[in-house]
Amino acid sequence: LMIRRPPRSTPLYSAAASDVYKRQIEDYELEYGSTSIELHRDSVLSKTDKVVIIDDLVATGGTAMAAANLVSKNFDVPGENVLIFAVIDIGECDGGKTIESQGYKYQALFHSIV
């Protein structure tokens, strides 16, 4: 996942990544367990920024929402300023609906058909 803020982007890391930078951490549940996502504490984000989180695949929406929560809680970016964009949405898992119910904007490029 990447959070894009022109003209730069801020990478998000899985908990397994090791780095010398201090990070903000958001724990979240997956369909098959739990994990966490991390963002540098020195990331330059402010409450007036508009943030786009791009996820390759959204099923339940857990990873994308964890990224959005991380930005909202730690950098005071309001939910209405956060767009979660999925390349592929697995519609039958209702991740998009879950994301929107948490106050984030959501769009997908492709939707699965059952």
C-alpha positions in Angstrom: 0.0 0.0 0.0 1.1 3.5 -0.7 -0.2 6.8 0.6 0.3 9.4 -2.1 0.8 13.1 -1.4 2.1 15.0 -4.4 4.9 15.2 -5.2 5.9 12.4 -2.9 4.6 9.2 -1.6 4.8 7.6 1.9 5.2 3.8 2.1 3.3 1.7 4.6 5.1 -1.4 5.9 4.0 -4.8 7.1 5.1 -5.5 10.7 7.8 -7.9 9.4 9.8 -5.1 7.8 12.7 -3.9 9.8 13.9 -0.3 9.7 15.7 2.3 11.8 12.8 4.8 11.7 10.3 5.1 14.4 6.8 4.1 13.3 3.1 4.5 14.1 1.5 1.0 14.2 -2.1 0.0 13.6 -3.1 -3.6 14.4 -6.0 -5.1 12.5 -7.8 -8.4 11.8 -7.6 -10.4 8.6 -9.9 -13.2 7.5 -7.3 -15.7 8.7 -5.7 -14.0 11.7 -4.2 -10.6 12.7 -1.3 -8.4 11.7 -0.2 -4.8 11.8 0.7 -2.1 9.4 3.3 0.7 10.1 3.9 4.2 8.9 6.9 6.5 9.6 6.3 8.9 12.5 8.1 11.6 10.6 5.8 11.3 7.6 4.7 14.8 6.4 0.9 14.7 6.7 -1.4 17.3 8.1 -5.2 17.4 8.8 -5.8 19.5 5.7 -4.2 16.9 3.3 -6.2 14.8 1.0 -4.9 11.2 1.0 -5.4 8.4 -1.5 -4.7 4.9 -0.2 -4.3 2.4 -3.1 -4.8 -1.3 -2.4 -4.4 -3.9 -5.1 -7.3 -6.1 -3.8 -10.0 -5.4 -1.3 -12.0 -8.3 0.1 -13.0 -7.4 3.7 -11.3 -4.1 3.6 -9.2 -4.7 6.7 -5.8 -3.7 5.3 -7.1 -0.6 3.6 -9.1 0.5 6.7 -6.0 -0.1 8.9 -4.0 2.3 6.7 -6.8 4.9 6.7 -7.1 4.6 10.5 -3.4 5.0 10.9 -3.5 8.2 8.9 -6.6 9.5 10.6 -5.6 8.8 14.2 -1.9 9.7 14.1 -1.9 12.6 11.7 -5.4 14.0 12.3 -6.5 13.6 8.7 -10.3 13.5 8.7 -12.0 10.5 7.2 -13.7 12.6 4.5 -10.2 13.6 3.3 -9.2 9.9 2.8 -10.0 8.0 -0.4 -9.4 4.2 -0.5 -8.9 3.1 -4.1 -8.9 -0.6 -4.9 -7.7 -2.0 -8.2 -9.9 -5.1 -7.7 -12.9 -5.3 -5.4 -14.2 -8.7 -4.3 -17.8 -7.5 -3.9 -19.3 -10.5 -2.2 -17.0 -9.8 0.8 -18.5 -6.4 1.3 -15.2 -4.6 2.0 -16.2 -1.5 0.1 -19.4 -1.2 2.1 -17.5 -1.7 5.3 -15.0 1.0 4.4 -17.7 3.5 3.5 -19.5 2.7 6.8 -16.4 3.9 8.6 -16.6 7.3 6.9 -14.0 6.8 4.2 -14.5 7.4 0.5 -14.1 4.2 -1.6 -13.7 3.5 -5.3 -12.6 0.4 -7.2 -11.4 0.0 -10.8 -12.7 -3.6 -11.2 -15.5 -5.4 -9.4 -15.7 -9.2 -9.2 -18.9 -10.9 -10.6 -20.2 -14.0 -8.9 
